[in-house]
Amino acid sequence: MARKYFGTDGIRGRANGVITAELALKVGQAVGLIFQNGDHRHRVLIGKDTRLSGYMIENALTAGFTSVGMDVLLTGPIPTPGVAMLTRSMRADLGVMISASHNPFDDNGIKLFGPDGYKLSDEIEKQIEDLVDSDLAKRLANSQKIGRARRIDGVQDRYIEFAKRTLPRAMELDGMRVVVDCANGAAYRVAPAALWELGAEVFSVGVEPDGFNINRECGSTAPAALAAKVREMRADIGIALDGDADRVVIVDEKGRVVDGDQLLAVVAESWLEDRRLAKPAVVATVMSKLGFERHLKKIGLALERTAVGDRYVLEHMREGGYNLGGEPSGHIIMSDYATTGDGFVAALQVLAVVKKHGRPVSEVCHRFEPLPQVLKNVRYRNGKPLEDAKVKSAIESAVARLDGQGRLIIRASGTEPVIRVMGEGEDKVLIEEIVDGIVDAVTKAAA
């Protein structure tokens, strides 16, 4: 289904380029019209991260929603999973998160959640797009039914309590030295506070947002600063969230990064031991490592693969009755607790396993040896490089060289103008040669 505005994670793009105040206004009106059902006073909850453009988009969305008769509740900066949780908790008809997740500050986005806290289906997103491009002037609320907007207090405290309740009541982090990197983003208040309340000695970085520094040389996509801080403070663990805190990577006590596949393995084994897995399987995307899949098989679990994107992981989990899934990037979805990925709650689950076993993070979080994997990105401005004849030829040649002894995935990102080329297999030299060949072909096609 071709879509004009929505990608794999809502609407995303350059602020005042793709994401304008005019678009946000129309999105607010379109979504508001679709989600009004009945005669009650309809409410939408809007959260955001710390990007400068969040102010503009927040006000434009508010104008859109109120113009079609919806009341608006504004939370200020809060993690994306907090918006999903509060939408359900406050009985709102709709939840909105203003964020471009791990992207730089000059991008922004609009993520939408239904009253059940789940992201919207492709079909509903298509309805929204059709309405955005239509004339909505005759469907606005009459003067006495225009909505109201107000800021609500205490939402950060509610999220902290929610996150803490995912741990056993007696679980404390006393004696643990934890460095947390909040990416100068949405979790800059809640994550350090929750860890401190659980008894940890907390060292915080990435907690001074200025509108421009979100994800800049910090957070889950740039964990080098966190690794250095862990070594400096001789901490037991480092936790790196991204701009909206729906993904996480861990750094062990030696300063080494632990990705989402290893974290999924940690949680899966722990839940298997405690008989908490709804089914003997974990849901992940085609990007998850072969080593991870082989490890799960050894302990009696299957790996169910989906297309790239946490929404597709979640859809498969809901359809099949699975309660654990995620991506190598650190989107970890635990449906017993949340309706979307929650990086901080995932980190707490890992901390619980570390505390339970009383062993270093480097041991607890190393469950399998990954096969050589090479991932490279090619940025392009316009066109469709993957449809170029020479690119197709390069891919066909690469598949022939692999001869079934590995994996090759080439795809266009759903959130930015980037072609991602990933190769994995036993022979690292061969994988590097294959990936470089495809990258070279794509680069020339995109020039």
N, C-alpha and C positions, 0 to 999 in steps of 0.2 A: 504494500500500500504506500504510494508516494505521498509524502507530506511536505508542506511548504514551510511550516514554522517549527514543528516538533522534531527533535532528534531522539536519541536513546534515553535521554534523561531530561525531559521537559524542553523548554525553549531556551536556547543559549546562543550568545554571540557578543560582539563588541558593543559596549554601552554607547548609546547615541550613534550607533552604526546599524546593527541588527536590532538590538534591544533599545527602542526609543520610548519616550513617554507616550507618544501616540499609540504605539503597539500595545504597551502595557494597559493603557486606558481601554482599548478595544478588547483585549483579552479579559480584563475584569468584567466588562459588560457581557461578553459572550458566555463566559463561564458562569457568571451570576445568573443569567437567564436559564442556562441548562440545569443548574442545580437548585432552582426554586421548585418546590413540590409541596403544594398545600397552602393553607392560609396562615400558617404561623409566621412569626417574624424570623426571617432567615439570617444566619450569621456566618461570616467567613473569618478565619483566623489567619493572620499574616505574620510570618517570622522572616528574619533576614540574617545574613552574615555581616561582615564589617566593611564591605566595599563602599567607596565614596558614592557610587551610582545607586546604591541601595535606597538613599533618601528620595531620589527622583522617581525610581520605579515604585517604591512603596506608596508615594503620594498619588502617582498616576493610577495604580491599581485601586487604591482607595476611592478615587473619584469614579472609576469605572463601576466598581461594585455598588457604591452608594447610589449612583445614577440609575441603577435598575432595581433599587429597593432593598439591597442587602446591608445589614449592619456589619461593621468591620471591627475586629479586635486585633490590636497591634501589640506584638510581644517585644519588639526590639531584637537584638542579637541573641540567637538561640540555635542549637544544633538542628539540622534537618530532622533527625528522629524525634526530637522534642516537639516539632510542629506536628508530626504524624500522631504522636502520643496525645498531645493537647487537643487536637481536633476531635479525637474520640472522647477524651475525658470531659471536654467542655460542651459536648453534644453539638458541635458546629456542623454546618451543612457542607463545609469545604475547608481545606487547609492549603495555604500557599507558602512556599519557601522561596525567598529571593536570594539566589546564590548561583555561582558558576563553579561550585565545588572546589576542585584543585587548580582551576585556571588562574591566570594572573588577574590583578585588580581591574584592568580595563575591560575585561569580559564580565558579563553578568547573565543571570538566567532566571527563569520562572518555573518552579516545580509545583505540581498540583497534586493534592491528595483528596480522595473522596471522604465522606463522613465516616467510613470504616477505617480510615488511616492508610489505605493502600493507594499507590499511584494509579492514575487513570489508565484505562485500556486504550488501545490504538483506535478503536471505534469512536470512543468519546472524544479523543483528541482530534479526530477527523471532523466530528461535528463542530468542535470549537473553531477549527480552522475555517470551516464553511461560514460560520457566523461572523468571525472576525472580518472576512472579506465581503460581508453583506452590509446593507444599509440598516443600521440599528436605531436610527433616529425615532422611528415610530413605535419602538418597543421599550422606550425609557419609562421609568416610573412617573406617575403624575406627582404634582408638587407635594401633596401631603404624605406620600409614601416613599419619598427619598430616604435612604438609609442614614444611620449615624455612625460615627467612628470614635473609638476611644482606646487609649493605651491601658493595658492591664499589668498589674504589678504581681510579683511573686512567681513568675513563670520559671525563672532560673532555679528557684528553690524546689519547685515541683519536679523539674527534670532531675535534679540531684537526688531527691528522694526516690524517684522512679529507678534511677540507675543503681542506687545502693540496694534496693529491694531485689535486684536480680541475683544477689549473693545470699548465701545462707545467713540467717540472722546472727549467728555467733562468729561469723567470719570477720576478722580484723587484720589490718595490714601493719600492725605494730612491728617495729624493727626493720621495716623495708624502706630502703632509700630509692625514691622514684623520681626520675626526671620526666616531665611531661612537656611536650612541644605542641602548642595549640595553633600553630600556623598563623598567629595574629588574626584568627578567625572566630567563628561563631561560638566555640567552646572555651574562649579565653578566661571566662569567669567560672563556669560550672565544673570543668574537669579538675583544676587544682583544688577547688573547694571540696569536691566529693572525695578526692584522695586523702585530703587532710582530715576530713571527718571520719574516714575509715581507719585513721591512725598512722598513715604513712608519713615519712619525712619527705616533703615535696620540694623539688627544685623546678621552677617553672621557666620556660622560655617560650617565645612567640606569644606573649600575653600583653603586648603594647600596640594594639592596632591603631593606625592613623588614617585608614581609608585607602592607603596605597600599598601597604606592605604585606597584605594577605598572601600567603604561600610564597613569599619572596625569600629564597634561600632558607626556608624553614618548612616544617610540616612533613607529611608523609611522602611527598614527592621530592623532598630534598633533605634526607635524614642525616647528612654529614655533620651538621651543627649539633644535632642531638647526640650523635655518637661521640663527638668530642666532649660534650658536656657530661655524658655518662662516665667516660674515662676520667675526666677531671674531678668529678665529685665522688668517684668510686661507688657509683650507684649500683643497685641490684638490677635495675631494669630501666629502659627508656621507652616512652610511649609517644608516638608521633601521629597526630590527627591531621586531617586536611581542612580546607577552609570552612566546610560546613559540618565537619566531624562525623560524616557517615562512612569514613574509611580510616584504617589504622595500619601502621607497621610498628613492629617492636624492635628495639635494640637490646641485645643481651649485655651482660656485665662486662664483656670484652669489647664492646662497641661495634659488634657485628649486627647487620640488619637481618631481621627475620620477616619474610614476606607472608602474604595471605594464605598461601597453600600450606605452609608449615603451621600457621595458626589454626587453620581449619583442621589439620591433622591432630593438633593438641586437643582442641575442643571435642572432636569426634571420638577420640580414644577415651577421653574422660567421660563423655556422655554414654559411650558404649559400656564402660565399666559400671556406671551408675544406672544403667538401663533406662536412660533418658532419651535415646534416639527413637523417634516415632517409627522409623523404618531403617533397615540395615544399609543405609546409603547416605551419601552426601551429594548435594547438587552443586555443580560448578560449571564454568564456561569452557569453551574450546581452548582457552588460553592457559588453563591449569596444566601443571607439569605432568609428564608421563611418570616420573618418579613418585609423585603424589598418588596417582592412580594405582600404580603397582603396590605402594605401601598399604593403601586401603584394602586392596584385594588380599594381602597377606593376613590382615586382621579380620577378614570376613565381611568387609563392606564394599559396596559398589560405588562407582563414581558416575553420576548422571550428568551428562554434559548438555549445555544449552548454548545459544548464541551469546555474543558478548553483550554485557549490560546487566546490572543488578536487577532490573525490572523483569528480565527474561528468566533469571534464576528464581526470583520470587514467584513468578507465574507457574513455573514448573513445580516448585515446592507446594504451592497451593493445590495444583491439579493432582499431584501424586501423593499428598499427605506427608511430605518430608518436613522436618523441622530444623535442618541445618544446611546452609549453603553459602556460597560466596565466590569471590574472585581473587586472583593473585595480587591485585592492587590493594587489597585490604578491605574491600566491602565484605563484611561478614553479616549474614542474616540469620538470626535466631528467632524463629517465629513464635517460640514460647513466650518471648518477651516483647518483640517489636514487629511492626508491619513493614519495616524497611531496614536497610543496613544501618548499624549503629557502631561506629568505631570505638567509642568509649566503653560501651557495655561489653563489646568483644574483648577489649583490653582487661576489663575487670574479670571476665571469665578465665583469661589466661593467668592473671594474677592469682586467682583462686586455685588453679592447678599447681602453680609454683609454690604457693603456701602449703597446699595439701601434701606435696611430695618433699618439701624441704630441701630441694636441690637447686643448683644455679639455673638461671634462665637458659644459658647456653646448652645445658643438658636437656631440660624439659622441652625446649622449643626446637630441638633438632630431631625430627622423627624420621627423615628419609634423606638419602643422597640424591640431589637433583641431577638429571642428565644435562649435558651441555645445551643451553638454550640461548639463542641470539635474537634480540628484538631491536629493530631500528625503525625510526619514523622519518617520513619524507613529507615536508610541508609543501602545499601547493596553493596557488591563488584562485584558479578557476578551472573549468573543464572537468573531465572524468579520466584521469590518467590510467585507471585500470582497464579501460576499454581500448587503449592503444594497442595496435597489432604487435608491436615489438615487446611490449610488456607481457602480453599474453604468451608470446613465444618464449620469453625468458622464464615464465612460470612453468610452462610445459616442459622445458628443458630441465628445470630444477627438480620437478616431480620425477622425471625419468632418472636423474642422477641419484635421488634418494632411494628409489627402488624399494619402497616399503619399509625402509630402515629408519624411519623418523616421521616427523610431522612438519607441515608447512602451512602457515595461515597468513593470507594477505587480505587486508580489509580496510575499508575507509572508516575513519573514526566517525561516530555519531554525534560528537560534541565539538569538534574543531576540524579545520581543513587539513587533515593529516592522513596519509596512508601508512598503516602499520604493517611491517613485514616481520614475521616471526618464524624461525626455524628451530627444530629440536631433534636431537638424535644422539647416538652413541659417539659418532666421529665429529669432534668439535671443529676441526679444520675444514671438513666437508661442509658442515652447517654454515660456517662463516663465509665460505666461498659462495655458497648458494644464495644466502641472504644478500651479500654484497652485490651479486650479479643482478638480482631483482631490484634492489635499491637503485643501482646505477640506471637500469632501464626506466624505472618510475621517475627518477630525477630528470632524465632527459625528456621524458614525455610531459613532465609538469613545467618544463622551462618555458 
